[in-house]
């Protein structure tokens, strides 16, 4: 069974993941509005991944006989000056998420909660990947410096991002 402290912290992370999902959805809408459909597609998958992360944590709280308490999700930022600025914000978001997961691991260690620590390792590994991908795309955007040709090529590349099975929307 989860301690109250651990349950509160995990509920906080459900909120962080949902907030992150909402932010990526706003980024997807921003790219739709600027006719960069491939970028919009990439951000929409990112939204679905974050939603899946929230649900993974939600299920774990229930599995450990904890109480899920859903918190308010704030309105996201909706406009950026450029595609580069959007990805800089995405990378900052992932770095923030990584720091939150690290804090949860430290709490699990302090509480000698081995089940939570083992569960959180999946998120530790996932964050390495998430930061790496966001950083690579930001560097590419800095290289093309918002040129039309560069953005067009990247848009085609991002349009090909496949949907990871864990992020697929649950069937009704
Ligand atoms: Fe679920 Fe990208 O952090």
Backbone and ligand atoms as CSV (ligand in chain L), in Angstrom:
chain,resi,resn,atom,element,x,y,z
A,1,UNK,N,N,0.844,-1.215,0.000
A,1,UNK,CA,C,0.000,0.000,0.000
A,1,UNK,C,C,0.878,1.264,0.000
A,2,UNK,N,N,0.409,2.251,-0.717
A,2,UNK,CA,C,1.166,3.509,-0.783
A,2,UNK,C,C,1.031,4.291,0.511
A,3,UNK,N,N,2.119,4.959,0.926
A,3,UNK,CA,C,2.000,5.891,2.054
A,3,UNK,C,C,1.226,7.118,1.568
A,4,UNK,N,N,0.700,7.873,2.502
A,4,UNK,CA,C,-0.029,9.099,2.133
A,4,UNK,C,C,0.885,10.051,1.382
A,5,UNK,N,N,2.127,10.164,1.877
A,5,UNK,CA,C,3.089,11.086,1.248
A,5,UNK,C,C,3.362,10.681,-0.196
A,6,UNK,N,N,3.574,9.376,-0.400
A,6,UNK,CA,C,3.888,8.900,-1.753
A,6,UNK,C,C,2.669,9.063,-2.659
A,7,UNK,N,N,1.477,8.762,-2.125
A,7,UNK,CA,C,0.254,8.900,-2.929
A,7,UNK,C,C,0.057,10.358,-3.350
A,8,UNK,N,N,0.313,11.279,-2.434
A,8,UNK,CA,C,0.152,12.707,-2.762
A,8,UNK,C,C,1.141,13.106,-3.854
A,9,UNK,N,N,2.379,12.622,-3.717
A,9,UNK,CA,C,3.406,12.976,-4.699
A,9,UNK,C,C,3.067,12.380,-6.072
A,10,UNK,N,N,2.586,11.140,-6.104
A,10,UNK,CA,C,2.230,10.512,-7.393
A,10,UNK,C,C,1.023,11.196,-8.019
A,11,UNK,N,N,0.066,11.600,-7.185
A,11,UNK,CA,C,-1.073,12.372,-7.713
A,11,UNK,C,C,-0.581,13.686,-8.319
A,12,UNK,N,N,0.415,14.290,-7.682
A,12,UNK,CA,C,1.010,15.517,-8.234
A,12,UNK,C,C,1.612,15.249,-9.603
A,13,UNK,N,N,2.217,14.070,-9.766
A,13,UNK,CA,C,2.840,13.752,-11.055
A,13,UNK,C,C,1.792,13.452,-12.127
A,14,UNK,N,N,0.665,12.858,-11.728
A,14,UNK,CA,C,-0.430,12.673,-12.698
A,14,UNK,C,C,-0.782,14.051,-13.269
A,15,UNK,N,N,-0.839,15.042,-12.383
A,15,UNK,CA,C,-1.168,16.396,-12.818
A,15,UNK,C,C,-0.079,16.967,-13.737
A,16,UNK,N,N,1.190,16.728,-13.393
A,16,UNK,CA,C,2.295,17.216,-14.234
A,16,UNK,C,C,2.192,16.610,-15.640
A,17,UNK,N,N,1.883,15.313,-15.707
A,17,UNK,CA,C,1.791,14.639,-17.010
A,17,UNK,C,C,0.591,15.163,-17.811
A,18,UNK,N,N,-0.521,15.394,-17.126
A,18,UNK,CA,C,-1.701,15.926,-17.830
A,18,UNK,C,C,-1.457,17.360,-18.289
A,19,UNK,N,N,-0.769,18.127,-17.424
A,19,UNK,CA,C,-0.422,19.504,-17.799
A,19,UNK,C,C,0.476,19.498,-19.029
A,20,UNK,N,N,1.398,18.565,-19.027
A,20,UNK,CA,C,2.321,18.434,-20.143
A,20,UNK,C,C,1.561,18.036,-21.426
A,21,UNK,N,N,0.619,17.105,-21.272
A,21,UNK,CA,C,-0.206,16.694,-22.415
A,21,UNK,C,C,-0.949,17.906,-22.988
A,22,UNK,N,N,-1.532,18.684,-22.111
A,22,UNK,CA,C,-2.325,19.850,-22.525
A,22,UNK,C,C,-1.432,20.866,-23.241
A,23,UNK,N,N,-0.195,21.005,-22.727
A,23,UNK,CA,C,0.741,21.942,-23.351
A,23,UNK,C,C,1.114,21.485,-24.762
A,24,UNK,N,N,1.342,20.179,-24.921
A,24,UNK,CA,C,1.675,19.666,-26.253
A,24,UNK,C,C,0.486,19.781,-27.208
A,25,UNK,N,N,-0.706,19.616,-26.693
A,25,UNK,CA,C,-1.881,19.783,-27.553
A,25,UNK,C,C,-1.966,21.229,-28.046
A,26,UNK,N,N,-1.639,22.181,-27.164
A,26,UNK,CA,C,-1.634,23.597,-27.563
A,26,UNK,C,C,-0.549,23.839,-28.615
A,27,UNK,N,N,0.580,23.150,-28.476
A,27,UNK,CA,C,1.647,23.297,-29.483
A,27,UNK,C,C,1.192,22.708,-30.819
A,28,UNK,N,N,0.458,21.606,-30.750
A,28,UNK,CA,C,-0.067,21.002,-31.978
A,28,UNK,C,C,-1.035,21.977,-32.660
A,29,UNK,N,N,-1.903,22.589,-31.874
A,29,UNK,CA,C,-2.867,23.559,-32.429
A,29,UNK,C,C,-2.131,24.749,-33.044
A,30,UNK,N,N,-1.060,25.180,-32.386
A,30,UNK,CA,C,-0.265,26.306,-32.905
A,30,UNK,C,C,0.313,25.956,-34.282
A,31,UNK,N,N,0.853,24.736,-34.411
A,31,UNK,CA,C,1.442,24.339,-35.699
A,31,UNK,C,C,0.360,24.136,-36.764
A,32,UNK,N,N,-0.812,23.642,-36.350
A,32,UNK,CA,C,-1.930,23.547,-37.319
A,32,UNK,C,C,-2.226,24.940,-37.872
A,33,UNK,N,N,-2.219,25.939,-36.981
A,33,UNK,CA,C,-2.587,27.299,-37.396
A,33,UNK,C,C,-1.517,27.931,-38.280
A,34,UNK,N,N,-0.302,27.369,-38.244
A,34,UNK,CA,C,0.762,27.930,-39.093
A,34,UNK,C,C,1.032,27.023,-40.309
A,35,UNK,N,N,0.126,26.078,-40.548
A,35,UNK,CA,C,0.203,25.179,-41.711
A,35,UNK,C,C,1.435,24.286,-41.728
A,36,UNK,N,N,1.959,24.004,-40.554
A,36,UNK,CA,C,3.052,23.023,-40.460
A,36,UNK,C,C,2.430,21.734,-39.914
A,37,UNK,N,N,1.768,21.017,-40.813
A,37,UNK,CA,C,0.958,19.855,-40.398
A,37,UNK,C,C,1.808,18.721,-39.832
A,38,UNK,N,N,3.024,18.574,-40.344
A,38,UNK,CA,C,3.906,17.525,-39.827
A,38,UNK,C,C,4.321,17.824,-38.389
A,39,UNK,N,N,4.630,19.079,-38.116
A,39,UNK,CA,C,4.957,19.494,-36.740
A,39,UNK,C,C,3.737,19.273,-35.834
A,40,UNK,N,N,2.562,19.628,-36.361
A,40,UNK,CA,C,1.327,19.466,-35.578
A,40,UNK,C,C,1.103,17.989,-35.243
A,41,UNK,N,N,1.344,17.131,-36.230
A,41,UNK,CA,C,1.194,15.684,-36.030
A,41,UNK,C,C,2.152,15.190,-34.935
A,42,UNK,N,N,3.407,15.644,-35.006
A,42,UNK,CA,C,4.425,15.218,-34.029
A,42,UNK,C,C,3.996,15.641,-32.615
A,43,UNK,N,N,3.498,16.866,-32.496
A,43,UNK,CA,C,3.081,17.370,-31.176
A,43,UNK,C,C,1.826,16.646,-30.672
A,44,UNK,N,N,0.972,16.263,-31.597
A,44,UNK,CA,C,-0.238,15.538,-31.186
A,44,UNK,C,C,0.115,14.156,-30.623
A,45,UNK,N,N,1.105,13.519,-31.233
A,45,UNK,CA,C,1.563,12.233,-30.684
A,45,UNK,C,C,2.190,12.455,-29.307
A,46,UNK,N,N,2.914,13.556,-29.190
A,46,UNK,CA,C,3.524,13.888,-27.897
A,46,UNK,C,C,2.426,14.052,-26.829
A,47,UNK,N,N,1.346,14.721,-27.219
A,47,UNK,CA,C,0.174,14.874,-26.326
A,47,UNK,C,C,-0.333,13.503,-25.881
A,48,UNK,N,N,-0.451,12.586,-26.858
A,48,UNK,CA,C,-0.990,11.260,-26.530
A,48,UNK,C,C,-0.027,10.475,-25.633
A,49,UNK,N,N,1.258,10.675,-25.856
A,49,UNK,CA,C,2.248,10.000,-24.995
A,49,UNK,C,C,2.130,10.488,-23.554
A,50,UNK,N,N,1.996,11.803,-23.392
A,50,UNK,CA,C,1.915,12.353,-22.026
A,50,UNK,C,C,0.633,11.898,-21.323
A,51,UNK,N,N,-0.425,11.828,-22.092
A,51,UNK,CA,C,-1.691,11.340,-21.538
A,51,UNK,C,C,-1.527,9.883,-21.082
A,52,UNK,N,N,-0.813,9.105,-21.893
A,52,UNK,CA,C,-0.551,7.704,-21.533
A,52,UNK,C,C,0.311,7.630,-20.262
A,53,UNK,N,N,1.260,8.560,-20.126
A,53,UNK,CA,C,2.086,8.579,-18.909
A,53,UNK,C,C,1.205,8.846,-17.683
A,54,UNK,N,N,0.285,9.808,-17.830
A,54,UNK,CA,C,-0.618,10.137,-16.708
A,54,UNK,C,C,-1.439,8.907,-16.318
A,55,UNK,N,N,-1.933,8.191,-17.326
A,55,UNK,CA,C,-2.774,7.019,-17.034
A,55,UNK,C,C,-1.965,5.876,-16.429
A,56,UNK,N,N,-0.719,5.758,-16.854
A,56,UNK,CA,C,0.158,4.714,-16.286
A,56,UNK,C,C,0.326,4.970,-14.777
A,57,UNK,N,N,0.514,6.239,-14.438
A,57,UNK,CA,C,0.689,6.600,-13.026
A,57,UNK,C,C,-0.637,6.439,-12.262
A,58,UNK,N,N,-1.707,6.823,-12.881
A,58,UNK,CA,C,-3.062,6.698,-12.310
A,58,UNK,C,C,-3.353,5.222,-11.977
A,59,UNK,N,N,-3.023,4.330,-12.932
A,59,UNK,CA,C,-3.257,2.895,-12.703
A,59,UNK,C,C,-2.387,2.368,-11.568
A,60,UNK,N,N,-1.154,2.862,-11.500
A,60,UNK,CA,C,-0.244,2.401,-10.449
A,60,UNK,C,C,-0.780,2.800,-9.061
A,61,UNK,N,N,-1.293,4.015,-8.944
A,61,UNK,CA,C,-1.849,4.467,-7.656
A,61,UNK,C,C,-2.977,3.522,-7.234
A,62,UNK,N,N,-3.844,3.192,-8.173
A,62,UNK,CA,C,-4.936,2.255,-7.857
A,62,UNK,C,C,-4.399,0.866,-7.512
A,63,UNK,N,N,-3.431,0.415,-8.301
A,63,UNK,CA,C,-2.872,-0.924,-8.056
A,63,UNK,C,C,-2.276,-1.045,-6.653
A,64,UNK,N,N,-1.768,0.073,-6.137
A,64,UNK,CA,C,-1.140,0.052,-4.808
A,64,UNK,C,C,-2.129,0.470,-3.720
A,65,UNK,N,N,-3.399,0.451,-4.062
A,65,UNK,CA,C,-4.453,0.761,-3.092
A,65,UNK,C,C,-4.384,2.199,-2.588
A,66,UNK,N,N,-3.937,3.103,-3.477
A,66,UNK,CA,C,-3.912,4.526,-3.131
A,66,UNK,C,C,-5.143,5.217,-3.689
A,67,UNK,N,N,-5.332,6.447,-3.268
A,67,UNK,CA,C,-6.498,7.201,-3.739
A,67,UNK,C,C,-6.062,8.184,-4.826
A,68,UNK,N,N,-6.720,8.127,-5.980
A,68,UNK,CA,C,-6.437,9.094,-7.047
A,68,UNK,C,C,-7.221,10.364,-6.767
A,69,UNK,N,N,-6.512,11.483,-6.727
A,69,UNK,CA,C,-7.160,12.784,-6.541
A,69,UNK,C,C,-6.722,13.678,-7.694
A,70,UNK,N,N,-7.642,13.925,-8.612
A,70,UNK,CA,C,-7.280,14.714,-9.788
A,70,UNK,C,C,-7.285,16.204,-9.459
A,71,UNK,N,N,-6.243,16.870,-9.910
A,71,UNK,CA,C,-6.046,18.290,-9.600
A,71,UNK,C,C,-6.353,19.136,-10.840
A,72,UNK,N,N,-6.569,20.432,-10.653
A,72,UNK,CA,C,-6.867,21.283,-11.816
A,72,UNK,C,C,-5.681,21.341,-12.791
A,73,UNK,N,N,-6.012,21.389,-14.067
A,73,UNK,CA,C,-4.984,21.557,-15.110
A,73,UNK,C,C,-5.102,22.991,-15.619
A,74,UNK,N,N,-3.996,23.714,-15.562
A,74,UNK,CA,C,-4.018,25.132,-15.937
A,74,UNK,C,C,-4.056,25.299,-17.457
A,75,UNK,N,N,-4.517,26.467,-17.890
A,75,UNK,CA,C,-4.507,26.776,-19.328
A,75,UNK,C,C,-3.058,26.803,-19.816
A,76,UNK,N,N,-2.806,26.182,-20.976
A,76,UNK,CA,C,-1.429,26.161,-21.485
A,76,UNK,C,C,-1.052,27.465,-22.187
A,77,UNK,N,N,0.237,27.624,-22.456
A,77,UNK,CA,C,0.702,28.696,-23.343
A,77,UNK,C,C,0.226,28.319,-24.749
A,78,UNK,N,N,-0.208,29.290,-25.535
A,78,UNK,CA,C,-0.794,28.951,-26.842
A,78,UNK,C,C,-0.063,29.570,-28.044
A,79,UNK,N,N,0.879,30.472,-27.783
A,79,UNK,CA,C,1.552,31.128,-28.921
A,79,UNK,C,C,3.054,31.209,-28.668
A,80,UNK,N,N,3.805,31.034,-29.748
A,80,UNK,CA,C,5.257,31.167,-29.696
A,80,UNK,C,C,5.688,32.000,-30.894
A,81,UNK,N,N,6.912,32.540,-30.812
A,81,UNK,CA,C,7.387,33.407,-31.905
A,81,UNK,C,C,7.816,32.608,-33.131
A,82,UNK,N,N,8.143,31.342,-32.942
A,82,UNK,CA,C,8.690,30.553,-34.051
A,82,UNK,C,C,8.613,29.073,-33.704
A,83,UNK,N,N,8.895,28.228,-34.704
A,83,UNK,CA,C,8.975,26.786,-34.459
A,83,UNK,C,C,10.121,26.496,-33.482
A,84,UNK,N,N,11.214,27.222,-33.634
A,84,UNK,CA,C,12.369,27.022,-32.755
A,84,UNK,C,C,11.987,27.330,-31.310
A,85,UNK,N,N,11.281,28.427,-31.093
A,85,UNK,CA,C,10.860,28.796,-29.729
A,85,UNK,C,C,9.927,27.735,-29.148
A,86,UNK,N,N,9.099,27.152,-29.994
A,86,UNK,CA,C,8.161,26.112,-29.531
A,86,UNK,C,C,8.938,24.889,-29.042
A,87,UNK,N,N,9.947,24.478,-29.810
A,87,UNK,CA,C,10.728,23.303,-29.402
A,87,UNK,C,C,11.640,23.607,-28.215
A,88,UNK,N,N,12.068,24.856,-28.095
A,88,UNK,CA,C,12.848,25.226,-26.895
A,88,UNK,C,C,11.949,25.071,-25.666
A,89,UNK,N,N,10.678,25.458,-25.802
A,89,UNK,CA,C,9.723,25.316,-24.692
A,89,UNK,C,C,9.441,23.841,-24.420
A,90,UNK,N,N,9.386,23.032,-25.480
A,90,UNK,CA,C,9.147,21.589,-25.306
A,90,UNK,C,C,10.307,20.949,-24.544
A,91,UNK,N,N,11.532,21.339,-24.899
A,91,UNK,CA,C,12.703,20.775,-24.203
A,91,UNK,C,C,12.705,21.200,-22.730
A,92,UNK,N,N,12.376,22.464,-22.478
A,92,UNK,CA,C,12.315,22.946,-21.085
A,92,UNK,C,C,11.259,22.158,-20.310
A,93,UNK,N,N,10.150,21.862,-20.967
A,93,UNK,CA,C,9.070,21.084,-20.345
A,93,UNK,C,C,9.576,19.680,-19.978
A,94,UNK,N,N,10.301,19.056,-20.901
A,94,UNK,CA,C,10.811,17.705,-20.619
A,94,UNK,C,C,11.847,17.721,-19.503
A,95,UNK,N,N,12.676,18.753,-19.479
A,95,UNK,CA,C,13.684,18.843,-18.396
A,95,UNK,C,C,12.987,19.005,-17.052
A,96,UNK,N,N,11.924,19.772,-17.033
A,96,UNK,CA,C,11.139,19.942,-15.809
A,96,UNK,C,C,10.518,18.598,-15.390
A,97,UNK,N,N,9.979,17.857,-16.368
A,97,UNK,CA,C,9.392,16.547,-16.061
A,97,UNK,C,C,10.442,15.600,-15.495
A,98,UNK,N,N,11.639,15.632,-16.069
A,98,UNK,CA,C,12.717,14.757,-15.578
A,98,UNK,C,C,13.047,15.089,-14.121
A,99,UNK,N,N,13.101,16.383,-13.821
A,99,UNK,CA,C,13.416,16.794,-12.444
A,99,UNK,C,C,12.332,16.307,-11.483
A,100,UNK,N,N,11.089,16.346,-11.925
A,100,UNK,CA,C,9.978,15.882,-11.072
A,100,UNK,C,C,10.070,14.368,-10.836
A,101,UNK,N,N,10.426,13.625,-11.872
A,101,UNK,CA,C,10.568,12.170,-11.718
A,101,UNK,C,C,11.727,11.865,-10.760
A,102,UNK,N,N,12.817,12.616,-10.892
A,102,UNK,CA,C,13.953,12.420,-9.973
A,102,UNK,C,C,13.521,12.666,-8.522
A,103,UNK,N,N,12.728,13.708,-8.319
A,103,UNK,CA,C,12.243,14.003,-6.955
A,103,UNK,C,C,11.407,12.836,-6.425
A,104,UNK,N,N,10.580,12.269,-7.303
A,104,UNK,CA,C,9.747,11.122,-6.880
A,104,UNK,C,C,10.621,9.923,-6.514
A,105,UNK,N,N,11.677,9.689,-7.291
A,105,UNK,CA,C,12.590,8.577,-6.984
A,105,UNK,C,C,13.246,8.800,-5.623
A,106,UNK,N,N,13.656,10.043,-5.374
A,106,UNK,CA,C,14.298,10.338,-4.085
A,106,UNK,C,C,13.327,10.106,-2.930
A,107,UNK,N,N,12.074,10.480,-3.135
A,107,UNK,CA,C,11.062,10.253,-2.095
A,107,UNK,C,C,10.851,8.751,-1.874
A,108,UNK,N,N,10.762,8.003,-2.972
A,108,UNK,CA,C,10.565,6.542,-2.859
A,108,UNK,C,C,11.738,5.911,-2.093
A,109,UNK,N,N,12.941,6.389,-2.377
A,109,UNK,CA,C,14.126,5.861,-1.669
A,109,UNK,C,C,14.052,6.201,-0.191
A,110,UNK,N,N,13.693,7.455,0.103
A,110,UNK,CA,C,13.618,7.890,1.513
A,110,UNK,C,C,12.568,7.078,2.266
A,111,UNK,N,N,11.506,6.698,1.551
A,111,UNK,CA,C,10.414,5.952,2.192
A,111,UNK,C,C,10.633,4.432,2.139
A,112,UNK,N,N,11.744,4.042,1.527
A,112,UNK,CA,C,12.032,2.604,1.324
A,112,UNK,C,C,10.862,1.909,0.607
A,113,UNK,N,N,10.283,2.638,-0.352
A,113,UNK,CA,C,9.156,2.124,-1.135
A,113,UNK,C,C,9.718,1.531,-2.428
A,114,UNK,N,N,10.112,0.272,-2.353
A,114,UNK,CA,C,10.801,-0.362,-3.489
A,114,UNK,C,C,9.885,-0.521,-4.698
A,115,UNK,N,N,8.607,-0.780,-4.455
A,115,UNK,CA,C,7.664,-0.958,-5.575
A,115,UNK,C,C,7.550,0.342,-6.380
A,116,UNK,N,N,7.437,1.459,-5.672
A,116,UNK,CA,C,7.340,2.747,-6.381
A,116,UNK,C,C,8.642,3.051,-7.112
A,117,UNK,N,N,9.757,2.754,-6.470
A,117,UNK,CA,C,11.053,3.024,-7.085
A,117,UNK,C,C,11.205,2.209,-8.375
A,118,UNK,N,N,10.816,0.941,-8.325
A,118,UNK,CA,C,10.900,0.082,-9.520
A,118,UNK,C,C,9.977,0.617,-10.610
A,119,UNK,N,N,8.774,1.007,-10.231
A,119,UNK,CA,C,7.813,1.562,-11.190
A,119,UNK,C,C,8.368,2.831,-11.846
A,120,UNK,N,N,8.991,3.680,-11.039
A,120,UNK,CA,C,9.479,4.975,-11.542
A,120,UNK,C,C,10.664,4.840,-12.487
A,121,UNK,N,N,11.353,3.695,-12.441
A,121,UNK,CA,C,12.506,3.519,-13.337
A,121,UNK,C,C,12.084,3.609,-14.808
A,122,UNK,N,N,10.886,3.155,-15.114
A,122,UNK,CA,C,10.392,3.259,-16.495
A,122,UNK,C,C,10.364,4.722,-16.927
A,123,UNK,N,N,9.920,5.598,-16.025
A,123,UNK,CA,C,9.832,7.027,-16.335
A,123,UNK,C,C,11.222,7.659,-16.448
A,124,UNK,N,N,12.156,7.182,-15.619
A,124,UNK,CA,C,13.536,7.702,-15.688
A,124,UNK,C,C,14.089,7.444,-17.095
A,125,UNK,N,N,13.911,6.221,-17.588
A,125,UNK,CA,C,14.414,5.843,-18.914
A,125,UNK,C,C,13.679,6.617,-20.011
A,126,UNK,N,N,12.381,6.729,-19.855
A,126,UNK,CA,C,11.560,7.448,-20.843
A,126,UNK,C,C,12.009,8.908,-20.956
A,127,UNK,N,N,12.334,9.527,-19.831
A,127,UNK,CA,C,12.730,10.940,-19.861
A,127,UNK,C,C,14.053,11.150,-20.598
A,128,UNK,N,N,14.961,10.174,-20.509
A,128,UNK,CA,C,16.225,10.295,-21.256
A,128,UNK,C,C,15.899,10.401,-22.748
A,129,UNK,N,N,15.003,9.531,-23.207
A,129,UNK,CA,C,14.590,9.510,-24.611
A,129,UNK,C,C,13.862,10.815,-24.984
A,130,UNK,N,N,12.938,11.235,-24.126
A,130,UNK,CA,C,12.132,12.425,-24.436
A,130,UNK,C,C,13.012,13.671,-24.549
A,131,UNK,N,N,13.960,13.807,-23.625
A,131,UNK,CA,C,14.854,14.973,-23.672
A,131,UNK,C,C,15.738,14.912,-24.909
A,132,UNK,N,N,16.237,13.728,-25.202
A,132,UNK,CA,C,17.154,13.565,-26.332
A,132,UNK,C,C,16.461,13.927,-27.658
A,133,UNK,N,N,15.236,13.448,-27.838
A,133,UNK,CA,C,14.512,13.718,-29.092
A,133,UNK,C,C,14.202,15.213,-29.215
A,134,UNK,N,N,13.738,15.827,-28.134
A,134,UNK,CA,C,13.403,17.263,-28.176
A,134,UNK,C,C,14.663,18.092,-28.452
A,135,UNK,N,N,15.773,17.691,-27.849
A,135,UNK,CA,C,17.036,18.430,-28.044
A,135,UNK,C,C,17.503,18.303,-29.498
A,136,UNK,N,N,17.426,17.095,-30.066
A,136,UNK,CA,C,17.853,16.899,-31.463
A,136,UNK,C,C,17.020,17.749,-32.422
A,137,UNK,N,N,15.716,17.770,-32.185
A,137,UNK,CA,C,14.854,18.547,-33.085
A,137,UNK,C,C,15.109,20.041,-32.925
A,138,UNK,N,N,15.366,20.481,-31.700
A,138,UNK,CA,C,15.680,21.899,-31.483
A,138,UNK,C,C,16.968,22.263,-32.218
A,139,UNK,N,N,17.970,21.394,-32.147
A,139,UNK,CA,C,19.241,21.683,-32.835
A,139,UNK,C,C,19.046,21.753,-34.349
A,140,UNK,N,N,18.207,20.852,-34.878
A,140,UNK,CA,C,17.941,20.891,-36.320
A,140,UNK,C,C,17.267,22.213,-36.693
A,141,UNK,N,N,16.313,22.616,-35.860
A,141,UNK,CA,C,15.610,23.876,-36.144
A,141,UNK,C,C,16.581,25.055,-36.080
A,142,UNK,N,N,17.502,25.021,-35.147
A,142,UNK,CA,C,18.495,26.105,-35.060
A,142,UNK,C,C,19.369,26.104,-36.312
A,143,UNK,N,N,19.652,24.909,-36.835
A,143,UNK,CA,C,20.472,24.806,-38.053
A,143,UNK,C,C,19.761,25.404,-39.260
A,144,UNK,N,N,18.462,25.098,-39.392
A,144,UNK,CA,C,17.756,25.594,-40.587
A,144,UNK,C,C,17.308,27.045,-40.417
A,145,UNK,N,N,17.396,27.550,-39.185
A,145,UNK,CA,C,17.153,28.974,-38.910
A,145,UNK,C,C,15.847,29.484,-39.522
A,146,UNK,N,N,14.782,28.695,-39.394
A,146,UNK,CA,C,13.442,29.095,-39.844
A,146,UNK,C,C,13.353,29.329,-41.357
A,147,UNK,N,N,14.316,28.813,-42.126
A,147,UNK,CA,C,14.208,28.984,-43.594
A,147,UNK,C,C,13.018,28.160,-44.083
A,148,UNK,N,N,12.348,28.637,-45.128
A,148,UNK,CA,C,11.173,27.916,-45.646
A,148,UNK,C,C,11.544,26.503,-46.080
A,149,UNK,N,N,12.684,26.378,-46.779
A,149,UNK,CA,C,13.099,25.059,-47.275
A,149,UNK,C,C,13.371,24.114,-46.105
A,150,UNK,N,N,14.038,24.632,-45.090
A,150,UNK,CA,C,14.367,23.804,-43.927
A,150,UNK,C,C,13.117,23.368,-43.187
A,151,UNK,N,N,12.210,24.293,-42.979
A,151,UNK,CA,C,10.966,23.955,-42.261
A,151,UNK,C,C,10.144,22.951,-43.071
A,152,UNK,N,N,10.123,23.114,-44.394
A,152,UNK,CA,C,9.374,22.199,-45.257
A,152,UNK,C,C,9.923,20.776,-45.120
A,153,UNK,N,N,11.251,20.660,-45.138
A,153,UNK,CA,C,11.857,19.324,-45.038
A,153,UNK,C,C,11.602,18.702,-43.669
A,154,UNK,N,N,11.727,19.524,-42.633
A,154,UNK,CA,C,11.476,18.986,-41.283
A,154,UNK,C,C,10.002,18.617,-41.107
A,155,UNK,N,N,9.133,19.394,-41.723
A,155,UNK,CA,C,7.696,19.099,-41.610
A,155,UNK,C,C,7.394,17.714,-42.203
A,156,UNK,N,N,8.047,17.409,-43.315
A,156,UNK,CA,C,7.838,16.091,-43.941
A,156,UNK,C,C,8.377,14.976,-43.037
A,157,UNK,N,N,9.528,15.248,-42.428
A,157,UNK,CA,C,10.137,14.248,-41.533
A,157,UNK,C,C,9.225,13.998,-40.325
A,158,UNK,N,N,8.712,15.069,-39.731
A,158,UNK,CA,C,7.901,14.914,-38.510
A,158,UNK,C,C,6.532,14.300,-38.819
A,159,UNK,N,N,6.057,14.503,-40.047
A,159,UNK,CA,C,4.766,13.919,-40.443
A,159,UNK,C,C,4.819,12.393,-40.451
A,160,UNK,N,N,6.030,11.849,-40.543
A,160,UNK,CA,C,6.179,10.388,-40.643
A,160,UNK,C,C,6.305,9.732,-39.268
A,161,UNK,N,N,6.222,10.516,-38.189
A,161,UNK,CA,C,6.369,9.910,-36.856
A,161,UNK,C,C,5.247,8.890,-36.609
A,162,UNK,N,N,5.608,7.644,-36.329
A,162,UNK,CA,C,4.546,6.663,-36.076
A,162,UNK,C,C,3.986,6.807,-34.661
A,163,UNK,N,N,2.798,6.312,-34.494
A,163,UNK,CA,C,2.153,6.337,-33.163
A,163,UNK,C,C,2.679,5.161,-32.327
A,164,UNK,N,N,3.362,5.419,-31.208
A,164,UNK,CA,C,3.798,4.290,-30.395
A,164,UNK,C,C,2.576,3.580,-29.810
A,165,UNK,N,N,2.580,2.241,-29.727
A,165,UNK,CA,C,1.384,1.515,-29.292
A,165,UNK,C,C,0.862,1.978,-27.931
A,166,UNK,N,N,1.783,2.330,-27.004
A,166,UNK,CA,C,1.319,2.716,-25.662
A,166,UNK,C,C,0.617,4.069,-25.660
A,167,UNK,N,N,0.818,4.854,-26.750
A,167,UNK,CA,C,0.197,6.176,-26.795
A,167,UNK,C,C,-1.110,6.184,-27.584
A,168,UNK,N,N,-1.427,5.039,-28.209
A,168,UNK,CA,C,-2.663,4.973,-28.999
A,168,UNK,C,C,-3.859,5.228,-28.096
A,169,UNK,N,N,-4.824,5.948,-28.623
A,169,UNK,CA,C,-6.019,6.275,-27.823
A,169,UNK,C,C,-6.741,4.977,-27.451
A,170,UNK,N,N,-7.192,4.864,-26.200
A,170,UNK,CA,C,-7.926,3.646,-25.841
A,170,UNK,C,C,-9.217,3.543,-26.643
A,171,UNK,N,N,-9.565,2.324,-27.021
A,171,UNK,CA,C,-10.801,2.150,-27.783
A,171,UNK,C,C,-11.994,2.312,-26.845
A,172,UNK,N,N,-13.072,2.949,-27.318
A,172,UNK,CA,C,-14.219,3.173,-26.440
A,172,UNK,C,C,-14.935,1.867,-26.090
L,1,LIG,FE1,FE,5.730,12.289,-19.444
L,1,LIG,FE2,FE,7.504,13.802,-21.476
L,1,LIG,O1,O,7.088,13.449,-19.711
